[in-house]
């Protein structure tokens, strides 16, 4: 059963300016494994994390570091969740989270579906 859906879009030029202006933004928003990616990939991951928050109806008590986008053997993206976020998903009976991301024409976009019992 679908427990929540979320979508987010990020303007790449604006995101790039924010990252350049605020050097501490990258370590705050992204895990160590995500940080070395190109800015368009970071923007898509930011959109995915925002979309997850929307799918959950909020993220009180969790941090950006508890959401990590990883790729499977075929290159498909997925979330690995840690800490309080993992507990939040369990409390909301969410057993799997699906994510898709894209970037083109100056924007990055992500869509998330949260499924559970």
C-alpha positions in Angstrom: 0.0 0.0 0.0 1.3 3.5 -0.8 1.9 5.4 2.5 3.1 8.6 0.9 4.3 10.3 -2.3 6.6 13.3 -2.7 8.1 15.3 -5.6 10.6 18.1 -5.6 12.3 20.2 -8.3 15.6 22.2 -7.9 16.8 25.0 -10.1 20.4 24.1 -10.9 21.7 27.6 -11.2 20.2 28.6 -7.9 21.5 25.5 -6.2 25.0 26.1 -7.6 25.0 29.6 -6.3 23.9 28.5 -2.8 26.6 25.8 -2.7 29.3 28.3 -3.8 28.1 31.0 -1.3 27.8 28.6 1.6 30.6 26.1 1.8 29.2 24.3 4.8 26.0 23.4 2.9 27.5 20.3 1.2 28.7 18.6 4.4 25.3 19.5 6.1 23.1 18.1 3.3 25.1 15.1 2.0 26.8 12.1 3.4 30.5 11.6 2.9 29.9 9.2 0.0 27.6 11.7 -1.8 29.8 14.8 -1.5 32.2 14.2 -4.4 29.5 14.1 -7.0 29.0 16.8 -9.7 26.6 19.6 -8.7 23.8 18.4 -10.9 23.9 15.0 -9.2 23.9 16.7 -5.8 20.9 18.8 -6.8 19.0 15.7 -7.8 19.9 14.1 -4.5 18.7 17.2 -2.6 15.4 17.0 -4.5 15.1 13.3 -3.6 15.7 14.0 0.0 13.1 16.8 -0.1 10.7 14.5 -1.9 11.2 11.9 0.8 10.4 14.4 3.5 7.2 15.3 1.6 6.2 11.6 1.2 6.6 11.2 5.0 4.7 14.3 5.8 7.7 15.8 7.6 10.9 14.8 9.1 10.9 16.1 12.7 13.9 14.8 14.7 15.8 13.5 11.7 18.8 14.9 9.8 20.0 15.2 6.2 22.8 12.8 7.0 20.2 10.0 7.8 19.1 10.0 4.1 21.6 8.7 1.6 21.1 8.0 -2.1 23.0 4.9 -3.3 22.9 3.1 -6.7 22.3 -0.6 -7.1 24.3 -2.8 -9.5 22.3 -1.6 -12.4 22.7 2.1 -11.5 19.2 2.5 -10.1 18.9 5.0 -7.2 17.6 4.0 -3.8 17.6 5.3 -0.2 19.7 4.0 2.6 18.3 5.4 5.9 19.9 5.6 9.3 19.2 6.6 12.9 16.0 8.5 13.7 14.8 8.4 10.1 14.9 4.6 10.1 12.8 4.6 13.3 10.4 7.1 11.8 9.8 4.9 8.7 9.3 1.9 11.0 6.8 3.8 13.1 4.8 4.8 10.0 4.9 1.2 8.8 7.0 2.1 5.7 8.9 -0.9 4.5 10.3 0.4 1.2 11.0 3.7 -0.5 11.2 4.1 -4.2 13.0 7.1 -5.8 13.7 8.4 -9.3 15.7 11.4 -10.2 16.5 13.4 -13.3 18.3 16.5 -14.3 18.0 18.4 -17.6 17.4 21.9 -19.0 18.6 23.6 -15.8 16.6 21.7 -13.3 16.8 18.6 -11.2 13.7 16.7 -10.1 12.9 13.7 -8.0 9.9 11.6 -7.2 9.5 9.3 -4.1 6.9 6.7 -3.3 6.8 5.3 0.3 5.2 1.8 0.6 4.2 -0.2 3.6 1.7 -2.4 5.3 
